[in-house]
Amino acid sequence: MSDQNPDLVFQEVDEELRRARMNALWKAYGKYVIAGAVLIVLLVAGREGWRAYVHSQEEAQSTVFGEASKAADKALQDGGSPLAVWQDVMPKLEGGYEALAGLRAAGVALSEGKVDAALEAYAAVEASDADISMKELSSLLAAMVQISHKGDLDGARARLSGLVGHEHPWSHSAQEQLALLDLRAGDLDSASSRFSSLANDSETPQSIRSRATEFNQMIDARKAAAAPAEEETAPAASDEAATEGEAQ
């Protein structure tokens, strides 16, 4: 061994030790490494399988909705009502397609003067597994129907109040409707406060912000017109009181 390079000898010993350690580690943990690799493969395969399943389900839902749309158009062309078509297909759909069918059913019901059927369709969408935007849009539309067709202002106010807040996708529209309810009730201060909030919120859609500004200008004008009348009424009341005092 004396004729060998000592550095080479130590290097070979180190390599043998490394191999021995790797073999020991593999014997101890190799099965877990293999299991982990298999798990990764299964997860990837499962994810791809799930995507394929979701895609096929979406295609199936799209087909059902498309066929219902054609049937509804045909019913309308034949002089009938497409309402039954949408009502029948809703239980066969899920998520967004179910919500769309519900909104179609509600729209048809309203056009036929069937307010209760429209509210039932909106309620079905609210109770569905559609995303929050579709569900709360149905709630907003239902509240507007309660106002315009039922005169149920308290019920509409309660419904709209649950839609206000930054976490709600239709918050600005709900706030606008609440302001209009305040205006209808003669509560100018509350209406003005809501409209000002909408007008000053940079996230308010431009159309709503413009209307809010116009309504606030109208409220200010109404208040200004009412002020002189109040001032004239106050002195007249004082004069009457003075006259009564002199008479006594």
Secondary structure as UniProt FT lines:
FT   TURN            2..3
FT   HELIX           6..77
FT   TURN            78..79
FT   HELIX           83..89
FT   HELIX           90..92
FT   HELIX           95..111
FT   TURN            112..113
FT   HELIX           115..126
FT   HELIX           132..145
FT   HELIX           146..150
FT   HELIX           153..161
FT   TURN            162..163
FT   TURN            166..167
FT   TURN            169..170
FT   HELIX           171..185
FT   HELIX           188..200
FT   TURN            202..203
FT   HELIX           206..247
//
